[in-house]
């Protein structure tokens, strides 16, 4: 009987039930977790102190390495800065030259366009020669054909004046009044306008003549002055219409009852036109139109250059100014990789992954234990729930210590 009991006891010792083994492992885990929880503040403090010491040593090493690299970095950075400054000055000079050329072209085009639009008043001066072989001497001024005689534009009103240089001879003083006639001749040969004006020398009495001759005797003898009078007569006013003017004919007519004609040194015709009020307004503001038209053309040329000829304004940067990765070398100098920070992040990520896998294994073990002991006793289930809460609290504490 005793032998049977010993054999049964030895069988139980050799082959314990599964729930007993799970219970022992659960108790061992509880003891381990309790000890780890009690020692976790000390472990955390030790890890913080060691991390601080390690960071201090790393900071010392980084300061020493940076102090060694400062001279070479400063020299290299200064050379690159000088190079960038030189390129910047060259680019500014190039851009200024391009803008000046564009501005000159815009001014030329703008002024040309305004000149095509704005009309200028006509001013002509022509010497006339009267034909004294005729009873009534005539002189004809023709428009067109030669430079400066292109005619008066349509709509202009022109004024014609005749300047006569006459000697103060006894003949001219005795002649008195004579008649001056002006006729406007069209292209068809018709007279479209006509005017007549009486003329004579200015009267000077004998005492005034003697006094003037006495005072001006020396200049008269030296040829500085002469005994002449200049008469300027406004003889014609005409508005140019669709029947265009071809010539102006001037005629000297003696006074009625006589056949004497005045003695003339020189005759000159002056023609000055006046613009219509709209064209006159534009002409008075032509400098403002020059500025604005040049500005508009300048802006349009810049837009065309920016849209179609961008490489002309912004040349391609040479490859020597860039590193193989396509970044600017000046920026690449100040961008150094922080390998230690990346290593620290990798270590923290690996610790988090290990913590998650550990928690997952514990959760699988607890689920297996609950499935095996679900029919054995309620106390084991109660213990399992308490252990589960303890494990959860332990996991939360472990995750907080790792973080």
Residue, then its C-alpha position, 0 to 999 in steps of 0.5 A: x500500500x505504501x509502495x503504491x502511494x510512493x509510486x503515485x507521489x513520484x508520478x505526480x512529482x515527475x509529471x505535474x499538471x499543466x496548471x501548476x506549471x503555469x501557476x509557478x511561472x505566473x508567480x515567478x513573473x510576479x516576483x520578477x515584476x515586483x522586484x523590477x518595479x521597486x528597482x525601476x526608480x533607481x534604474x531610471x535615475x542611473x540611466x538619466x545620470x549616464x545619459x547626461x554624462x554621455x551628452x556632456x562628453x559628446x558636447x565637449x567632443x563636438x565643441x572641440x571638433x567645431x573649434x578645429x573646423x572653424x578656421x577652414x569653414x570661415x576661409x571657405x565660406x569667405x571665398x564662396x561669399x566673395x565669389x557670390x558677391x562677384x557673381x552678383x555684381x556681374x549679374x547686376x551690371x548685366x541686368x542694368x545693361x539689358x534694362x538700359x538697352x530696352x529703355x533706349x529702344x522703348x524711348x525710340x519706339x515711343x517717340x516715333x509712335x507719338x511723332x507719327x500721331x502728333x502734327x507739327x505746325x508748319x513754318x516756311x521762309x522763302x525769298x521772293x523775286x518780283x519780275x519788274x519786266x511786267x507792268x505789275x511785277x509778280x512773284x510766285x511761291x509754290x508748295x511741294x517738290x523741294x525740302x521744306x516746302x511740302x505744303x500745309x496739312x489739311x485743317x491747318x490755318x496758315x498766315x502769310x506775311x511779306x517782309x520788304x527791305x526798301x531803301x529810304x530814297x527820295x523816289x520811295x518817299x515821293x512814291x507814297x502808297x502802293x498796293x500788294x495783292x496775294x492770291x491762293x492758287x489751287x492744284x487745278x489752277x483756280x484762285x481759291x482765296x485773295x487779299x490786298x493790302x496797301x503799303x508805304x514807307x514810314x514817314x520821317x520829317x526833314x529835321x528827323x532825317x537830318x538829326x538821324x543822319x548826323x548821329x548815325x554818320x560814322x556807322x553809315x560811313x563804316x557800313x554798320x548801318x544803312x538807310x533802309x526800312x523794313x516792312x512786314x505786312x500780313x497779307x493772307x489768312x487761309x484755312x486749308x481744305x480739301x481743295x489743296x493749295x499749290x502756290x501763292x502769287x504776290x503782285x505789286x500794283x502801283x497807286x491809281x493814276x501812276x505807273x511808278x513801282x517801289x524800289x525793293x532791296x529784298x522780299x521774303x515770304x513767311x508762312x506760319x500755320x496754326x493747328x486745330x484745337x484738338x491737334x493743338x492740345x495733343x501738340x501742347x502735351x506731346x512731351x507727356x505722351x512721349x513719357x507715357x508711350x515710352x513707359x508702355x513700350x518699355x513695360x511691353x518689351x520687358x513682358x515679352x523678354x520675361x515670357x519669351x527670352x528668359x535666358x537673356x535676362x537670367x543666364x543659366x548658373x554655371x555648374x561649378x556653383x552647385x554640388x553633384x546633388x544639384x544643391x547650392x554649395x554655399x548652403x551645403x557647407x552649413x548643412x552637416x548630418x547629425x548622425x548621433x541624433x539619428x542613432x539615438x532615434x533608432x535606439x529609442x525606436x528599437x526599444x519601443x519595438x522590443x517593449x511592444x513584442x514583450x507585452x504581446x508575449x505576456x498577453x498571449x501567455x495570460x490568454x493561454x493560462x485563462x483557457x487552461x484554467x477556466x474549468x478548474x477553480x474560480x480562485x485561479x480565475x480571480x488570481x489570473x485577473x489580479x495578475x493581469x491587472x498587475x501585468x498591465x500596471x507593470x507594462x504601463x510603468x515600463x513604457x513610461x520608464x522607456x519613454 
